[in-house]
Amino acid sequence: MRFQQVQAQLLDGLMTLRGVILLLANPANTLSVYDIEDGLRRDKGTQLSVEYLLAQPGVAELAQERYLAPTPSLEQLRQCPEGSLGRAYAGYIEDNGFDPAFYRQLEVNDDTSYLFMRRRQTHDIWHLLTGMEIDAASEIGLKAFELAQTRGMMAGLLVAGGLIRTLLKEPETLPYLLDRVAIGYRMGMQAKPFMAQKWEEGWDQSMEEWRDELNVTIPAAYVP
């Protein structure tokens, strides 16, 4: 193995370790998630995930094109029709005080880095169309959806970590978390590939049409 490869693996390992330590210290630290994911990009599990994704209808075409849309203008999206994806996205971002360009940038130089970037870029769109809220359990539920759709290592680790943390820190919330995880995974298995979509070319399309097209059914409200 060449020195450059060994060096890259060591740096990836250090980045992953740093991310794990930061995530354990503060589970809400988004940057730590990126550290872990970026550190895992050369692992076998990640490569298997990439192979799986590229075999899904429409994903390889987007990856070959390296399709990444510019950060949307919320002012323009507010002009989209009522009930549309664009209008809903603008409201979601503004109501929650989010930044549409919050995600860590990554130089796109291969299929892995492209798929990482595209998923990061569209994370909030996934939230909207799946109906998953932004509380901790629903975030893990969305990761279960992502795991079903992508077989991604980071999604699996976050689901596992969420279960462990809940058991240790908030065991009374376990039923709700399990409900979100089960619903998210089942929804992800039934839905068509989210990674194959050019969402930004369908801002005017209604949420209902998007969901019908992708075979997405919004989960019922949790009942203890």
C-alpha positions in Angstrom: 0.0 0.0 0.0 1.4 3.4 -1.0 2.3 6.0 1.6 -0.4 8.3 0.4 -3.1 5.7 0.9 -1.9 4.9 4.4 -1.8 8.6 5.2 -5.3 9.1 3.8 -6.6 6.2 5.9 -5.0 7.6 9.1 -6.5 11.1 8.4 -9.9 9.5 7.8 -9.6 7.6 11.1 -8.7 10.7 13.0 -11.6 12.6 11.5 -14.0 9.8 12.4 -12.7 9.6 16.0 -12.9 13.4 16.4 -16.5 13.3 15.1 -17.5 10.5 17.5 -16.0 12.3 20.5 -17.8 15.5 19.6 -21.1 13.8 18.9 -21.0 12.0 22.3 -20.3 15.3 24.0 -23.1 17.1 22.1 -25.6 15.0 20.1 -27.0 18.1 18.5 -23.6 19.0 17.0 -24.2 18.7 13.2 -20.5 19.3 12.4 -19.5 16.1 14.2 -21.8 14.1 12.0 -20.0 15.5 8.9 -16.7 14.6 10.5 -17.7 11.0 11.0 -19.3 10.7 7.5 -16.3 12.3 5.8 -14.0 10.0 7.7 -15.9 6.9 6.6 -16.0 7.8 2.9 -13.3 5.2 1.9 -14.7 2.4 4.1 -16.1 -0.7 2.5 -19.6 0.0 3.9 -19.6 3.3 2.2 -18.5 1.9 -1.1 -21.2 -0.8 -0.9 -23.7 2.0 -0.3 -22.5 3.9 -3.3 -22.8 0.7 -5.5 -26.3 0.1 -4.2 -27.3 3.7 -5.0 -25.9 3.7 -8.5 -27.9 0.6 -9.2 -31.2 2.4 -8.4 -33.2 3.8 -11.2 -32.1 7.3 -12.2 -29.3 7.7 -9.6 -26.4 6.8 -11.9 -27.6 9.4 -14.4 -27.6 12.2 -11.8 -24.2 11.1 -10.5 -22.7 11.1 -14.0 -24.1 14.6 -14.5 -22.9 15.7 -11.1 -26.2 17.5 -10.7 -26.1 20.0 -7.8 -28.5 22.9 -7.8 -27.6 26.4 -6.6 -28.9 27.5 -3.2 -32.6 28.4 -3.7 -33.9 31.9 -3.2 -36.5 31.8 -0.5 -38.0 35.0 -1.8 -38.6 33.4 -5.2 -39.9 30.1 -3.6 -42.5 32.1 -1.7 -44.0 32.9 -5.1 -44.6 29.3 -5.9 -48.2 28.0 -5.9 -49.9 27.3 -2.6 -49.3 23.6 -1.7 -46.2 23.3 -3.9 -42.9 21.9 -2.8 -41.2 25.3 -3.3 -43.7 27.2 -1.2 -43.6 24.5 1.5 -39.8 24.5 1.5 -39.5 28.3 1.9 -42.0 28.2 4.8 -40.2 25.3 6.5 -36.8 27.0 6.3 -38.1 30.3 7.5 -40.4 29.0 10.2 -37.6 27.0 11.8 -34.9 29.6 11.3 -32.8 27.4 9.1 -30.1 28.2 6.6 -30.7 26.5 3.2 -26.9 26.3 2.7 -26.1 25.0 6.2 -24.5 21.8 5.1 -20.7 21.3 5.0 -19.3 21.7 1.5 -17.3 18.9 0.0 -15.2 18.8 -3.2 -16.9 16.6 -5.7 -14.3 14.5 -7.4 -16.0 11.0 -7.5 -19.3 9.3 -7.1 -19.0 9.1 -3.3 -18.4 12.8 -2.8 -21.2 13.6 -5.2 -23.7 11.4 -3.4 -22.7 12.8 -0.1 -23.1 16.4 -1.3 -26.4 15.8 -3.0 -27.9 14.1 0.0 -26.7 17.0 2.3 -28.1 19.5 -0.1 -31.6 18.0 -0.1 -31.9 16.9 3.5 -34.7 19.3 4.3 -36.6 18.4 1.2 -36.6 14.8 2.5 -37.9 16.1 5.8 -40.8 17.8 4.1 -41.9 15.0 1.8 -41.7 12.3 4.4 -43.5 14.4 7.0 -40.8 13.7 9.6 -40.6 16.5 12.1 -37.4 18.0 13.5 -37.5 16.6 17.0 -34.8 14.1 17.9 -36.8 11.0 17.4 -38.1 12.1 14.1 -34.6 13.0 12.9 -33.6 9.4 13.7 -36.8 8.3 11.9 -35.6 10.2 8.8 -32.2 8.5 9.2 -34.1 5.1 9.2 -35.8 6.2 5.9 -32.3 7.2 4.6 -30.9 3.8 5.6 -33.6 2.0 3.7 -33.0 4.2 0.6 -29.2 4.4 0.6 -27.8 1.6 2.9 -25.5 4.4 4.1 -23.2 3.8 7.0 -23.8 7.1 8.7 -27.5 6.6 8.6 -27.1 3.2 10.3 -24.8 4.5 12.9 -27.1 7.4 13.8 -30.1 5.1 14.1 -28.0 2.7 16.3 -26.6 5.6 18.3 -30.1 7.1 18.8 -31.4 3.9 20.2 -28.5 3.5 22.6 -28.7 7.1 23.8 -32.4 6.8 24.3 -32.1 3.6 26.3 -29.4 5.2 28.5 -30.7 8.7 28.8 -34.4 8.9 28.0 -35.8 5.4 28.2 -39.3 6.7 28.7 -39.2 8.0 25.1 -38.2 4.6 23.6 -41.7 3.7 22.3 -41.9 7.0 20.3 -38.4 6.5 18.9 -39.1 3.0 17.8 -42.3 4.1 16.2 -40.5 6.7 14.1 -37.7 4.3 13.2 -40.1 1.6 12.1 -42.2 4.0 10.1 -39.2 5.7 8.5 -37.6 2.4 7.4 -40.8 1.0 6.0 -41.5 4.2 4.2 -38.0 4.3 2.7 -38.3 0.7 1.5 -41.6 1.5 -0.3 -40.7 4.9 -1.8 -38.9 5.4 -5.1 -35.3 6.6 -5.0 -35.1 10.1 -3.5 -31.5 10.4 -4.7 -32.7 10.2 -8.3 -34.9 13.3 -8.1 -34.1 16.8 -9.5 -36.3 18.5 -6.8 -35.3 22.0 -7.8 -36.8 21.5 -11.3 -40.1 20.8 -9.7 -40.6 23.5 -7.1 -44.0 24.4 -8.6 -45.2 20.8 -8.4 -47.5 20.1 -5.5 -46.4 18.2 -2.4 -49.3 15.7 -3.1 -48.1 15.1 -6.6 -44.5 14.5 -5.5 -45.6 12.1 -2.8 -47.9 10.2 -5.2 -45.2 10.0 -7.8 -42.7 8.7 -5.3 -45.1 6.4 -3.4 -44.7 8.2 -0.1 -47.5 8.0 2.5 -47.3 10.4 5.4 -47.1 8.6 8.8 -50.0 8.9 11.2 -49.5 11.0 14.3 -47.9 9.0 17.1 -50.4 7.6 19.7 -48.8 6.3 22.9 
